[in-house]
Amino acid sequence: MDELRRKEMERLYKKVMRDCGLPEKARETLQAMWASHSRKGNEYYMQGKLREAIEEYRKDTELDITGEAEATVVENAFCQMGDTFMELGEIENAIAAYEKALELWREFGYGFAPHAGLAEAYLSQGRVDDAISICEECLETSRSWGVRQILAEARRQKLEDEQ
């Protein structure tokens, strides 16, 4: 990330944090995300340094979860690890990371829904029923267009397999 973009992000973060109308939970989550390793991990990712990105994300997975803000940071880190493992073609590692994110999502119900990434990983392994199940779980509480598309693809694959 170049210096100009980094400064702009910092300026925006400070501006948002000064907003008196910002709910306390949102403030706590923003503070936790700002202090996390995800920014450095994302920088490595954008540079194509995927192993280094994974190591930065992994640091966040070791946080003690004392509330929703930390849960969001840890869950996000697992999702980012999953995405990076998918980029590397390491599907088993991606699934393990996404499943950890899903455990946190189910426990706290807060943060980034990992369903789409996990369903994609399942599909890449031919685990169509697992992909369908994860998509249906997500759609019980969300209207995610991406998950709907993955679900349609999984159902299409299942029909092909049955014929």
N, C-alpha and C positions, 0 to 999 in steps of 0.2 A: 504494500500500500504506500503510495507516495505521500510525501510530507504534507502537501496541500490538502489532500483528501483526509488525512489523519487529523489535521487541524480543524477542518470543516466538521468532521464527526464530533470532535471534542466540543466545538462551539455549539453544535446542535444539542448535544447531551446536556451541557450546562444550561442552555436555554430551557429545555424541557424540565430539568430538575428544579428550576426557579418557579415554575408554574404552580401557583398556590392551589389550583383546582385539580392537580394530579392526585388521584387516589393513593393512599398510603401503600397498598399492596403493589400497585404499579411502580411506585417510587422504589420500593424495596427490590423488586424484580429488576428494574433498570440498573440500580446500583450494583446488584449482584452480577448481572450480565456484563456491565462495564468493567468490573474488576476481574472477570473470568479470563481464561486463556483462549477463549474462542476467537477473539480478534486476531491474535497472533497465529492461531491455527488457520483461520481463514486466509490470512496473508500468505502463509506457506502454501495453502491449497491453490490459491490464485497463481502462485509462482511455479506450480507443478511439483512442489516438494511434498508429496503426499505422505511419506513416512514421518516427516517432521510435523506435518499437520496432525496426524494421528497422535503423536506423542504430546502435542499441546492439548488436544482434546482430552486425552487420557488423564492429564493432570486435573481437569475439572471433575472427572468421574470419581475422584478420591475425596471430594468435599464431604464434610459432615453435613447431613441434611437436618436443619433445625426448623425449617419452614418452607413455604411455597417458593420463595425466591431461590433458595439453594436447590430445591427439587427441580426447578426450571433450568437452572444452569447445568445440573448433572444430566437431566434428560436431554437437553439440547446437545450436550457433549456426546452422548451415546448416539443420537441421531446423526450428528456430523461425522462421527467415526463410521457409522454404518454407510453413509453416503460415500465416504472416502474409500472404504473397503470395496464398495460396489465399483467405484471407478478403477480400482486395482484388479477387479475381477476375483476378489477373495470373498465369495458368496457366503461361506460358512461363518467367517468373521463378521461379515455385515449382518447376517441373521442374528448372531449372538449379541451384537451391539444394539440392533433394533429391538430385540426381545427384552433387553435390560431397560431400554427407554420405555417400552410398553408396560413393563412392571411398574415403573414410576408413574406413568400416566394413569394406570388403573388405581394405584394407591392414592395419588394426590389429585387426579383429575384436573391438572393444571399444567400449562406449558405447551409444548409442541407435540401434536398427535403424530406418532411414528408409524401409523397404520399403512400409509401409502408406500413408504420405503420398504417396510417389512413385506407387504403383499407383493411388491415388485421382486424382491429377493426370492420369495417363495415361488413365484411364477418362473423365475429364471432356473429354478431347480426342478420344475415340473410338479411342484406341490400345489396343485390347483385347488384342492379342497381347503387347504390351509389359507391360501390367498383369499378365497371366497369368504371364509369365516372371518378373517381379519377385516376385510372390507365391510361386511355386514355389521360387524361390531362398531366400526367407525361411523357408519351411516345411521346407527341408532341415535346418535347425539349430534351429528354434523351433516352438513349438506355439501361436503367436499366434492367438487367436480372431478378432481384428479382421482379420488378413490372410486367414484362412479365409473370412470373410464377403465380403471384397473379391474373393477368387478365385472364389467362387460367383457373385457378381454379374457378374464379367468373363466367366466361362464361359457364363452365361445370355445375356449380350449377344452373345457370339460365335455361339451357336446361333441367336439371332434373326436375326443378320446373314446367316447361311448359308442361312436358309430363304427 
